[in-house]
Amino acid sequence: MSPETDVAPPASPHFTGSTPRKEEARRTITRTTITPAPGNEALAEPSAPAKRSLADRLRSSQHGELTAARPLYPGTNIVRLIMATLMSVLCLLTVGGAVLVLLLWQQDRANGVLSTQIDRTWELFDMLRQVERLVAFAAIPVAVAWIALATVNVRRATGKRRDPFLAAASLPIGLLGIWIIGAQIIAESGDWLGKASGFALQLVFLAVPLLALERVAHVAEARHRPLRASYVIAALFLAATQFLGGLSTVDQSSGPDTWGPLGAYLVIVGLLQVLGALSVNEAQRAIEEGTEHRYQLRQRFGESLLAQAEKR
């Protein structure tokens, strides 16, 4: 390689700030050009990566890029309708149990009841209890399916990462924790302090699906009040079924003097179930409407940007 030296031109006489030392430095400034040796090829300068156009970025679906909203999966309203139907059946079963107990209590007050009538009433009560358990176990996977599908739709409508498996798993985790605490702590406790501490732990597990759905509702910009109302009603329902009496916790060995209050407790539980069904349905509908609204806004915004990018 051979250096080529270019002597700088003399300074302009009009430049008043120069000194003899600066003039000498300007004359000795050299410019070096590196030429490859014979037989060697010149190295090509690395080219910068090509910048993707706005239209390509809008059409892509990579995380972190501006993307258009993707179509929502249908079926959330159908799953919500199935969920509402199952919860309505649970309400009717509880009210039916209350009617049986109150009729038995009224008959005992009027003319007395035979042992055969008592046995037949409790047999019908057991049948209602078994149907209630089947319906409750059927409602759990339906609710899990709705949570997973709604979370996926929120993710497609907003582009924000929300794990549908984690959100769907929050409901069975919360219910399992509530059941274990009720069977191992509240049922085995002999004082009110133990029962109160167990109920407080149940409220913690009840908050697990609430927090998961709160994150989904926040992304969808949906109303949060129905979700929080559902939590309060569910807490009251837990307290009523465990401390007063419910269809699945009734003691059939109780005497005739407790049939009247037991029927009233079942009516209260049934009313709480009605309020809970309405509140849960409203919370689900709020998330669906928020997701649809976000999808429509983002789709129109993405289409307008895509049209502007293609005109360029």
Sine and cosine of phi, psi and omega as CSV:
sin_phi,cos_phi,sin_psi,cos_psi,sin_omega,cos_omega
0.00,0.00,0.68,-0.73,-0.08,-1.00
-0.85,-0.53,0.78,-0.63,0.03,-1.00
-0.98,0.18,0.62,-0.79,0.10,-1.00
-0.92,-0.38,0.80,-0.60,-0.11,-0.99
-0.96,-0.30,0.80,-0.60,0.09,-1.00
-0.92,-0.39,0.81,-0.59,0.00,-1.00
-0.99,0.13,0.75,-0.66,-0.02,-1.00
-0.92,0.38,0.58,-0.82,0.02,-1.00
-0.92,0.40,0.43,-0.90,-0.02,-1.00
-0.89,0.45,0.50,-0.87,-0.02,-1.00
-0.93,0.38,0.45,-0.89,0.00,-1.00
-0.95,0.31,0.66,-0.75,0.01,-1.00
-0.93,0.38,-0.33,0.94,0.01,-1.00
-0.97,0.23,-0.18,0.98,-0.01,-1.00
-0.98,0.19,0.97,-0.23,-0.14,-0.99
-0.99,0.14,-0.26,0.97,-0.08,-1.00
-1.00,-0.04,0.13,0.99,-0.06,-1.00
-1.00,0.06,0.43,-0.90,0.04,-1.00
-0.83,-0.56,0.27,-0.96,0.04,-1.00
-0.85,0.53,-0.57,0.82,0.00,-1.00
-0.93,0.37,-0.65,0.76,0.02,-1.00
-0.92,0.38,-0.61,0.79,0.03,-1.00
-0.89,0.45,-0.63,0.77,0.02,-1.00
-0.92,0.39,-0.60,0.80,0.00,-1.00
-0.92,0.39,-0.59,0.81,0.01,-1.00
-0.92,0.38,-0.58,0.81,-0.03,-1.00
-0.94,0.35,-0.46,0.89,-0.07,-1.00
-1.00,-0.09,0.03,1.00,0.03,-1.00
-0.93,0.38,0.77,-0.64,-0.04,-1.00
-0.88,-0.48,0.45,-0.89,0.10,-0.99
-0.88,-0.47,0.84,-0.54,-0.08,-1.00
-0.97,-0.24,0.79,-0.62,0.06,-1.00
-0.90,-0.43,0.83,-0.56,-0.04,-1.00
-1.00,-0.04,0.85,-0.53,0.03,-1.00
-0.93,-0.37,0.63,-0.77,-0.02,-1.00
-0.92,0.38,0.48,-0.88,0.05,-1.00
-0.94,0.35,0.39,-0.92,0.02,-1.00
-0.85,0.52,0.72,-0.70,-0.01,-1.00
1.00,-0.05,-0.17,0.98,0.02,-1.00
-0.96,-0.29,0.64,-0.77,0.00,-1.00
-1.00,0.01,0.52,-0.85,0.03,-1.00
-0.94,0.34,0.67,-0.75,0.00,-1.00
-0.98,0.22,0.75,-0.66,0.02,-1.00
-0.97,0.23,0.67,-0.75,0.02,-1.00
-0.93,0.36,0.68,-0.73,0.00,-1.00
-0.90,0.43,0.73,-0.68,-0.02,-1.00
-1.00,0.06,0.63,-0.77,0.02,-1.00
-0.93,0.36,0.57,-0.82,0.01,-1.00
-0.87,0.49,0.65,-0.76,-0.03,-1.00
-0.91,0.40,0.73,-0.68,0.01,-1.00
-0.98,0.18,0.77,-0.64,-0.03,-1.00
-0.95,0.30,0.60,-0.80,0.01,-1.00
-0.95,0.32,0.31,-0.95,0.01,-1.00
-0.90,0.43,-0.56,0.83,0.01,-1.00
-0.91,0.42,-0.65,0.76,0.03,-1.00
-0.92,0.40,-0.62,0.78,0.01,-1.00
-0.92,0.40,-0.59,0.80,0.02,-1.00
-0.93,0.37,-0.56,0.83,-0.01,-1.00
-0.98,0.21,-0.36,0.93,-0.05,-1.00
-0.97,0.23,0.21,-0.98,0.00,-1.00
-0.76,-0.65,0.41,0.91,0.00,-1.00
-0.97,0.26,0.49,-0.87,-0.04,-1.00
-0.94,0.34,0.65,-0.76,0.04,-1.00
1.00,-0.01,-0.07,1.00,0.02,-1.00
-0.95,-0.32,0.36,-0.93,0.04,-1.00
-0.95,0.30,0.91,-0.42,-0.07,-1.00
-0.80,-0.60,0.40,-0.92,0.09,-1.00
-0.99,0.14,0.42,-0.91,0.00,-1.00
-0.92,0.39,0.61,-0.80,0.04,-1.00
-1.00,-0.09,0.49,-0.87,-0.04,-1.00
-0.87,0.49,0.57,-0.82,0.00,-1.00
-0.98,0.18,0.51,-0.86,0.09,-1.00
-0.98,0.22,0.72,-0.69,0.02,-1.00
-0.98,0.20,0.29,-0.96,0.12,-0.99
0.89,-0.45,-0.20,0.98,-0.03,-1.00
-0.90,0.43,-0.61,0.79,0.01,-1.00
-0.93,0.36,-0.54,0.84,0.04,-1.00
-0.93,0.36,-0.70,0.72,0.04,-1.00
-0.90,0.44,-0.62,0.79,0.04,-1.00
-0.90,0.44,-0.62,0.78,0.03,-1.00
-0.91,0.42,-0.65,0.76,0.05,-1.00
-0.89,0.45,-0.67,0.74,0.02,-1.00
-0.88,0.47,-0.68,0.73,0.02,-1.00
-0.91,0.42,-0.60,0.80,0.03,-1.00
-0.91,0.42,-0.69,0.72,0.00,-1.00
-0.90,0.43,-0.65,0.76,0.02,-1.00
-0.92,0.38,-0.55,0.84,0.07,-1.00
-0.92,0.40,-0.62,0.78,0.06,-1.00
-0.89,0.45,-0.64,0.77,0.05,-1.00
-0.88,0.48,-0.65,0.76,0.04,-1.00
-0.89,0.45,-0.69,0.72,-0.01,-1.00
-0.91,0.42,-0.61,0.80,0.02,-1.00
-0.91,0.42,-0.67,0.75,0.02,-1.00
-0.91,0.42,-0.68,0.74,0.04,-1.00
-0.90,0.44,-0.62,0.79,0.06,-1.00
-0.89,0.46,-0.65,0.76,0.07,-1.00
-0.90,0.44,-0.62,0.78,0.04,-1.00
-0.90,0.43,-0.64,0.77,0.01,-1.00
-0.90,0.44,-0.67,0.74,0.02,-1.00
-0.87,0.50,-0.73,0.68,-0.04,-1.00
-0.92,0.39,-0.65,0.76,0.00,-1.00
-0.93,0.38,-0.60,0.80,0.08,-1.00
-0.90,0.43,-0.65,0.76,0.04,-1.00
-0.89,0.45,-0.65,0.76,0.02,-1.00
-0.92,0.40,-0.66,0.75,0.02,-1.00
-0.91,0.41,-0.63,0.78,0.03,-1.00
-0.91,0.41,-0.63,0.78,0.01,-1.00
-0.92,0.39,-0.58,0.81,0.02,-1.00
-0.95,0.31,-0.55,0.83,-0.08,-1.00
-0.98,0.18,-0.89,0.46,-0.11,-0.99
-0.79,-0.61,-0.04,1.00,-0.10,-0.99
1.00,0.06,0.34,-0.94,-0.03,-1.00
-0.81,-0.58,0.53,-0.85,0.07,-1.00
-0.99,0.11,0.31,-0.95,0.02,-1.00
-0.90,0.43,-0.54,0.84,0.02,-1.00
-0.92,0.39,-0.60,0.80,0.04,-1.00
-0.92,0.40,-0.63,0.77,0.03,-1.00
-0.90,0.44,-0.70,0.72,0.00,-1.00
-0.89,0.45,-0.65,0.76,0.00,-1.00
-0.92,0.40,-0.62,0.78,0.02,-1.00
-0.89,0.45,-0.69,0.72,-0.01,-1.00
-0.95,0.31,-0.45,0.89,0.12,-0.99
-0.91,0.42,-0.69,0.72,0.07,-1.00
-0.90,0.43,-0.59,0.81,0.03,-1.00
-0.90,0.43,-0.66,0.75,0.06,-1.00
-0.89,0.45,-0.61,0.79,0.03,-1.00
-0.89,0.45,-0.70,0.71,0.05,-1.00
-0.88,0.47,-0.61,0.79,0.00,-1.00
-0.91,0.42,-0.67,0.74,0.02,-1.00
-0.91,0.41,-0.66,0.75,0.04,-1.00
-0.90,0.43,-0.61,0.79,0.02,-1.00
-0.88,0.47,-0.67,0.75,0.01,-1.00
-0.90,0.43,-0.66,0.76,0.02,-1.00
-0.89,0.45,-0.69,0.72,0.00,-1.00
-0.92,0.40,-0.63,0.78,0.01,-1.00
-0.91,0.42,-0.68,0.73,0.03,-1.00
-0.92,0.39,-0.48,0.88,0.06,-1.00
-0.97,0.25,-0.50,0.87,-0.03,-1.00
-0.96,0.29,-0.46,0.89,-0.04,-1.00
-0.89,0.45,-0.81,0.59,0.03,-1.00
-0.89,0.45,-0.50,0.86,0.05,-1.00
-0.91,0.41,-0.68,0.73,0.03,-1.00
-0.91,0.42,-0.64,0.77,0.03,-1.00
-0.89,0.45,-0.66,0.75,0.02,-1.00
-0.89,0.45,-0.64,0.77,0.01,-1.00
-0.91,0.41,-0.68,0.74,-0.01,-1.00
-0.88,0.48,-0.70,0.71,0.00,-1.00
-0.89,0.45,-0.72,0.70,-0.03,-1.00
-0.92,0.39,-0.65,0.76,0.02,-1.00
-0.91,0.41,-0.62,0.79,0.03,-1.00
-0.92,0.40,-0.65,0.76,0.04,-1.00
-0.89,0.46,-0.67,0.74,0.01,-1.00
-0.91,0.41,-0.62,0.78,0.06,-1.00
-0.89,0.45,-0.64,0.77,0.03,-1.00
-0.91,0.42,-0.64,0.77,0.01,-1.00
-0.95,0.30,-0.54,0.84,-0.05,-1.00
-0.98,0.19,-0.55,0.84,-0.09,-1.00
-0.96,-0.29,-0.38,0.93,-0.06,-1.00
0.98,0.18,0.08,1.00,0.00,-1.00
-1.00,-0.06,0.62,-0.79,-0.08,-1.00
-0.96,0.27,0.89,-0.45,0.15,-0.99
-0.69,-0.73,0.84,-0.54,-0.09,-1.00
-0.97,0.23,0.91,-0.42,0.00,-1.00
-0.94,0.35,-0.51,0.86,0.00,-1.00
-0.93,0.36,-0.66,0.75,0.03,-1.00
-0.91,0.41,-0.66,0.75,0.02,-1.00
-0.91,0.41,-0.66,0.75,-0.01,-1.00
-0.94,0.35,-0.55,0.83,-0.02,-1.00
-0.96,0.28,-0.28,0.96,-0.03,-1.00
-0.91,0.41,-0.54,0.84,-0.01,-1.00
-0.93,0.36,-0.79,0.61,0.05,-1.00
-0.89,0.45,-0.54,0.84,0.05,-1.00
-0.90,0.44,-0.71,0.70,0.02,-1.00
-0.90,0.44,-0.68,0.73,0.01,-1.00
-0.92,0.39,-0.62,0.79,0.03,-1.00
-0.90,0.43,-0.68,0.74,0.04,-1.00
-0.89,0.45,-0.65,0.76,0.03,-1.00
-0.89,0.45,-0.68,0.73,-0.03,-1.00
-0.92,0.40,-0.68,0.74,-0.01,-1.00
-0.90,0.43,-0.69,0.72,0.00,-1.00
-0.91,0.42,-0.65,0.76,0.02,-1.00
-0.91,0.42,-0.60,0.80,-0.03,-1.00
-0.99,0.15,-0.55,0.83,-0.11,-0.99
-0.99,-0.13,-0.46,0.89,-0.08,-1.00
-0.93,-0.36,-0.83,0.56,-0.08,-1.00
-0.93,0.36,-0.71,0.70,-0.03,-1.00
-0.92,0.39,-0.52,0.86,-0.04,-1.00
-1.00,0.00,-0.20,0.98,-0.04,-1.00
-0.99,0.17,0.65,-0.76,-0.01,-1.00
-0.97,-0.23,-0.07,1.00,-0.01,-1.00
-0.80,-0.60,0.25,-0.97,-0.05,-1.00
-0.95,0.32,-0.45,0.89,0.01,-1.00
-0.91,0.41,-0.70,0.72,0.04,-1.00
-0.91,0.42,-0.65,0.76,0.02,-1.00
-0.91,0.41,-0.63,0.77,-0.01,-1.00
-0.92,0.39,-0.65,0.76,0.04,-1.00
-0.91,0.41,-0.63,0.78,0.06,-1.00
-0.90,0.43,-0.63,0.77,0.02,-1.00
-0.92,0.39,-0.58,0.82,0.06,-1.00
-0.90,0.44,-0.64,0.77,0.06,-1.00
-0.91,0.42,-0.60,0.80,0.05,-1.00
-0.89,0.46,-0.61,0.79,0.03,-1.00
-0.91,0.42,-0.54,0.84,0.05,-1.00
-0.91,0.42,-0.71,0.70,0.02,-1.00
-0.93,0.36,-0.52,0.86,0.06,-1.00
-0.91,0.41,-0.45,0.89,0.01,-1.00
-0.98,0.22,-0.22,0.98,-0.02,-1.00
-0.89,0.46,-0.82,0.57,0.06,-1.00
-0.91,0.41,-0.48,0.88,0.03,-1.00
-0.89,0.46,-0.72,0.70,-0.02,-1.00
-0.91,0.41,-0.61,0.79,0.02,-1.00
-0.90,0.44,-0.68,0.73,0.02,-1.00
-0.96,0.28,-0.46,0.89,0.08,-1.00
-0.90,0.44,-0.63,0.78,0.04,-1.00
-0.91,0.42,-0.64,0.77,0.03,-1.00
-0.91,0.41,-0.69,0.73,0.00,-1.00
-0.91,0.40,-0.55,0.83,0.02,-1.00
-0.91,0.41,-0.67,0.74,0.01,-1.00
-0.92,0.40,-0.65,0.76,0.01,-1.00
-0.98,0.22,-0.07,1.00,-0.05,-1.00
0.83,0.56,0.67,0.74,0.02,-1.00
-1.00,-0.06,0.22,-0.98,0.03,-1.00
-0.95,0.32,0.70,-0.71,-0.04,-1.00
-1.00,-0.09,-0.27,0.96,-0.09,-1.00
-0.89,0.46,-0.67,0.74,0.04,-1.00
-0.88,0.48,-0.59,0.81,0.04,-1.00
-0.90,0.44,-0.71,0.71,-0.02,-1.00
-0.93,0.36,-0.58,0.82,0.09,-1.00
-0.91,0.42,-0.61,0.79,0.05,-1.00
-0.89,0.46,-0.62,0.79,0.03,-1.00
-0.90,0.44,-0.70,0.71,-0.01,-1.00
-0.90,0.44,-0.68,0.73,0.00,-1.00
-0.92,0.40,-0.62,0.78,0.04,-1.00
-0.90,0.43,-0.60,0.80,0.05,-1.00
-0.91,0.41,-0.67,0.75,0.06,-1.00
-0.91,0.42,-0.61,0.80,0.03,-1.00
-0.90,0.43,-0.67,0.74,0.05,-1.00
-0.88,0.48,-0.70,0.71,-0.01,-1.00
-0.90,0.43,-0.64,0.77,-0.03,-1.00
-0.93,0.37,-0.69,0.72,-0.05,-1.00
-0.94,0.34,-0.51,0.86,-0.08,-1.00
-1.00,-0.04,-0.51,0.86,-0.06,-1.00
-0.96,-0.28,-0.36,0.93,0.04,-1.00
-0.96,-0.28,-0.82,0.57,0.00,-1.00
0.56,-0.83,0.69,-0.73,0.05,-1.00
-0.73,-0.69,0.01,-1.00,-0.04,-1.00
-0.88,0.48,-0.56,0.83,-0.03,-1.00
-1.00,-0.05,-0.11,0.99,-0.04,-1.00
-0.86,-0.50,0.22,0.98,-0.02,-1.00
-0.95,0.30,0.69,-0.73,0.07,-1.00
-1.00,-0.04,0.93,-0.37,-0.06,-1.00
-0.96,0.27,-0.20,0.98,0.02,-1.00
-1.00,0.08,0.05,1.00,-0.01,-1.00
-0.93,0.36,0.47,-0.88,-0.05,-1.00
-0.99,0.13,0.10,-1.00,-0.02,-1.00
-0.89,0.46,-0.42,0.91,-0.01,-1.00
-0.95,0.32,-0.26,0.97,0.01,-1.00
-0.98,-0.22,-0.03,1.00,-0.05,-1.00
-0.94,0.35,-0.60,0.80,0.01,-1.00
-0.90,0.45,-0.82,0.57,0.05,-1.00
-0.87,0.50,-0.57,0.82,0.01,-1.00
-0.90,0.43,-0.66,0.75,0.06,-1.00
-0.90,0.44,-0.61,0.79,0.03,-1.00
-0.92,0.40,-0.64,0.77,0.04,-1.00
-0.89,0.46,-0.63,0.77,0.02,-1.00
-0.92,0.40,-0.57,0.82,0.07,-1.00
-0.90,0.43,-0.66,0.75,0.04,-1.00
-0.88,0.47,-0.70,0.72,0.02,-1.00
-0.89,0.47,-0.65,0.76,0.03,-1.00
-0.89,0.46,-0.65,0.76,0.05,-1.00
-0.90,0.44,-0.65,0.76,0.06,-1.00
-0.89,0.45,-0.59,0.81,0.05,-1.00
-0.92,0.40,-0.62,0.79,0.04,-1.00
-0.90,0.44,-0.73,0.68,0.02,-1.00
-0.90,0.45,-0.63,0.78,0.02,-1.00
-0.91,0.42,-0.64,0.76,0.02,-1.00
-0.90,0.45,-0.68,0.74,0.03,-1.00
-0.90,0.43,-0.67,0.75,-0.03,-1.00
-0.93,0.37,-0.67,0.74,0.02,-1.00
-0.90,0.44,-0.67,0.74,0.02,-1.00
-0.89,0.46,-0.63,0.78,0.02,-1.00
-0.93,0.37,-0.61,0.79,0.04,-1.00
-0.90,0.43,-0.67,0.74,0.04,-1.00
-0.90,0.44,-0.68,0.73,-0.01,-1.00
-0.91,0.41,-0.58,0.81,0.02,-1.00
-0.90,0.43,-0.66,0.75,0.03,-1.00
-0.92,0.39,-0.64,0.77,0.02,-1.00
-0.90,0.43,-0.69,0.72,0.00,-1.00
-0.92,0.39,-0.64,0.77,0.05,-1.00
-0.89,0.45,-0.64,0.77,0.03,-1.00
-0.90,0.43,-0.69,0.72,0.02,-1.00
-0.89,0.45,-0.65,0.76,0.02,-1.00
-0.90,0.44,-0.70,0.71,0.03,-1.00
-0.90,0.44,-0.59,0.80,0.02,-1.00
-0.91,0.41,-0.70,0.71,-0.01,-1.00
-0.90,0.44,-0.68,0.73,0.02,-1.00
-0.90,0.44,-0.72,0.69,-0.06,-1.00
-0.94,0.34,-0.56,0.83,0.03,-1.00
-0.91,0.40,-0.70,0.71,0.01,-1.00
-0.91,0.41,-0.63,0.78,0.03,-1.00
-0.91,0.41,-0.68,0.73,0.02,-1.00
-0.92,0.40,-0.63,0.78,0.01,-1.00
-0.92,0.39,-0.61,0.79,0.02,-1.00
-0.92,0.39,-0.64,0.77,0.06,-1.00
-0.91,0.41,-0.63,0.78,0.03,-1.00
-0.90,0.43,-0.64,0.77,0.02,-1.00
-0.91,0.40,-0.63,0.78,0.03,-1.00
-0.92,0.40,-0.62,0.78,-0.02,-1.00
-0.93,0.37,-0.58,0.82,-0.03,-1.00
-0.96,0.26,-0.36,0.93,0.04,-1.00
-0.97,0.25,-0.35,0.94,-0.05,-1.00
-0.97,0.25,0.00,0.00,0.00,0.00
